[in-house]
Amino acid sequence: MNPVPADPTVLHPMPGQPRVVLLKPLVKSELIEVGDFSYYDDPDDATAFETRNVLYHYGPEKLVIGKFCALGTGTRFIMNGANHRMDGPSTFPFPSMGGSWAEHFDLLTGLPGRGDTIVGNDVWFGYNAMVMPGVRIGHGAIIGAGSVVTSDVPDYGIVGGNPARLIRTRYDEETVARLLAVAWWDWPTDHLTRHIRTIMSGSVDDLEAAAPEGTP
């Protein structure tokens, strides 16, 4: 009997657990892109991810999340819309309050931004992690609970703290290069399904041996 792949289009992949949602079938914003099987877990209302967990997202910058990412409860992405002016005596956004103050809206436009926020594949976010605007998080990274990520995270890096600091990398540089080359997250779903145990608990040698033909 052939192994049966999971369905990446199902909103709630875990029967009886409405707190877990797959993000790709959930998100509607054109400013958010999510890969297959990346999920968010929240006992309050996981389906409110776009409004409760992606904040100040007025564009044009995008939030891009790769495949097979695990987002713990309270993971939040602060987007560039949170920026205030800091070159004058006050940081208060007076024009956004309306009235004749709105005539000065040019003071809020064109504020410097850091571009898109990019999350690689197979990234694990701990409870209440926060990612600041324009950060790039590499493949296979781990973001510790309560971390405030203000700068880029390398592939397979483990970070923690406020601001988050690199604690260590999960593998040495040579092994990271091998993992990036094998890129198991891009394997055809049927092939991936046959090698779940290798992906979760095998060695890098095992993973390379299991790769589809044509993988570097």
ZAMARGU-4260 file (C-alpha; in steps of 0.2 Angstrom, whole numbers, plus 5000, padded with zeros to 4 digits):
<rodrens>
0) 5000/5000/5000 | 5007/5017/4995 | 5009/5030/5009 | 4996/5043/5009 | 5002/5061/5009
5) 4994/5074/5021 | 4983/5087/5013 | 4990/5105/5013 | 4973/5113/5009 | 4964/5107/5025
10) 4962/5122/5037 | 4963/5111/5053 | 4975/5097/5050 | 4973/5089/5067 | 4956/5082/5070
15) 4948/5089/5086 | 4961/5102/5088 | 4954/5119/5081 | 4969/5128/5089 | 4980/5122/5075
20) 4978/5130/5057 | 4987/5128/5041 | 4991/5146/5036 | 4991/5144/5017 | 4973/5140/5016
25) 4969/5153/5029 | 4977/5169/5024 | 4968/5180/5011 | 4980/5196/5011 | 4990/5198/4995
30) 5004/5204/5006 | 5006/5188/5014 | 5013/5172/5006 | 5014/5155/5015 | 5021/5139/5009
35) 5013/5122/5011 | 5010/5114/5029 | 5016/5129/5039 | 5005/5130/5054 | 5000/5142/5068
40) 4995/5135/5085 | 4984/5146/5097 | 4970/5141/5109 | 4961/5157/5108 | 4958/5160/5089
45) 4971/5153/5077 | 4960/5158/5063 | 4963/5177/5067 | 4981/5175/5063 | 4981/5189/5049
50) 4974/5202/5061 | 4981/5197/5078 | 4998/5191/5073 | 5003/5201/5058 | 5003/5219/5064
55) 5004/5236/5056 | 5004/5228/5039 | 4999/5242/5027 | 5010/5238/5013 | 5018/5237/5001
60) 5031/5226/5010 | 5026/5208/5011 | 5027/5194/5024 | 5034/5178/5016 | 5034/5162/5026
65) 5041/5146/5018 | 5035/5128/5019 | 5035/5117/5035 | 5036/5131/5047 | 5029/5129/5065
70) 5023/5145/5073 | 5020/5144/5092 | 5006/5153/5101 | 5009/5172/5101 | 5021/5172/5087
75) 5020/5190/5080 | 5027/5199/5065 | 5029/5218/5066 | 5028/5226/5049 | 5035/5242/5043
80) 5018/5252/5046 | 5023/5253/5064 | 5037/5265/5060 | 5036/5283/5067 | 5046/5298/5064
85) 5061/5300/5075 | 5070/5315/5067 | 5060/5328/5077 | 5055/5332/5095 | 5040/5321/5095
90) 5037/5303/5088 | 5018/5305/5089 | 5009/5302/5072 | 4998/5318/5073 | 4991/5317/5055
95) 4984/5300/5058 | 4972/5307/5071 | 4962/5317/5058 | 4955/5334/5057 | 4966/5347/5050
100) 4980/5337/5057 | 4978/5326/5042 | 4984/5340/5031 | 5002/5335/5037 | 5001/5317/5031
105) 5016/5319/5021 | 5026/5319/5037 | 5021/5300/5038 | 5024/5295/5020 | 5040/5289/5014
110) 5047/5284/5031 | 5062/5272/5029 | 5057/5254/5028 | 5067/5238/5029 | 5058/5229/5015
115) 5050/5212/5015 | 5050/5200/5030 | 5056/5183/5024 | 5055/5167/5034 | 5064/5152/5026
120) 5058/5134/5026 | 5057/5122/5041 | 5058/5137/5054 | 5052/5134/5072 | 5045/5149/5082
125) 5043/5147/5101 | 5030/5154/5112 | 5028/5173/5110 | 5042/5176/5098 | 5042/5193/5089
130) 5050/5197/5072 | 5053/5215/5068 | 5051/5223/5051 | 5062/5217/5036 | 5071/5203/5045
135) 5076/5188/5035 | 5076/5171/5044 | 5086/5157/5036 | 5080/5139/5033 | 5080/5127/5048
140) 5082/5141/5061 | 5075/5140/5078 | 5068/5156/5087 | 5067/5154/5105 | 5052/5158/5116
145) 5050/5176/5120 | 5063/5181/5107 | 5063/5198/5099 | 5071/5196/5082 | 5078/5212/5076
150) 5092/5206/5064 | 5094/5192/5051 | 5095/5174/5057 | 5107/5162/5048 | 5102/5145/5041
155) 5100/5133/5055 | 5104/5146/5068 | 5096/5145/5085 | 5092/5163/5093 | 5085/5169/5109
160) 5083/5184/5120 | 5078/5202/5118 | 5086/5207/5106 | 5088/5190/5100 | 5106/5184/5099
165) 5114/5169/5090 | 5116/5155/5103 | 5123/5143/5091 | 5120/5134/5074 | 5113/5117/5073
170) 5126/5111/5061 | 5143/5116/5055 | 5145/5126/5039 | 5149/5111/5028 | 5134/5101/5035
175) 5122/5116/5033 | 5128/5117/5014 | 5123/5099/5012 | 5106/5102/5020 | 5103/5117/5009
180) 5108/5107/4993 | 5096/5092/4997 | 5082/5105/5001 | 5070/5091/5007 | 5056/5104/5008
185) 5055/5105/4989 | 5054/5086/4987 | 5038/5080/4978 | 5025/5076/4991 | 5024/5058/4987
190) 5042/5056/4988 | 5043/5066/5005 | 5029/5055/5012 | 5039/5039/5009 | 5054/5046/5019
195) 5046/5055/5034 | 5056/5045/5046 | 5072/5050/5038 | 5068/5068/5037 | 5063/5068/5056
200) 5076/5057/5063 | 5089/5051/5050 | 5107/5058/5048 | 5112/5070/5034 | 5119/5055/5025
205) 5103/5046/5026 | 5094/5062/5019 | 5106/5063/5005 | 5103/5045/5000 | 5084/5047/5001
210) 5084/5062/4989 | 5075/5061/4973 | 5086/5058/4957 | 5093/5074/4951 | 5095/5082/4968
215) 5113/5090/4969
</rodrens>
